[in-house]
Amino acid sequence: MSDMLFPGLRDFERKASPKNQVARMHQPLFLFQAKDDSKVPLATTERFVELLRETNPRVTFQTVETGDHYDAMIEQGIPAGIRWIKETMDSN
């Protein structure tokens, strides 16, 4: 149905999917997720992180217990990401 409304959308989604881009992701990466995320299952992210680490040892994955999808990102994920960026820049 979505391809009828937006021709080429399925092909774009497949090509743009992060899991189809893993081989190109060699830069340091920071991923963050709350364990109680109601939008993306933690197991899905953990599998993605494992896939990334097969070709990129510079992957940092941080979790927190609660905060769901949005609040955890705002309250804990963004500050953690900023700290990670500073630490990554300082080590180079």
Secondary structure, DSSP 4 states (H G I P E B T S, - for coil): -HHHHSTTHHHHHHHH-GGGSGGG--S-EEEEEETT-SSS-HHHHHHHHHHHHTT-S-EEEEEESS-TTTHHIIIIIHHHHHHHHHHHHHT-
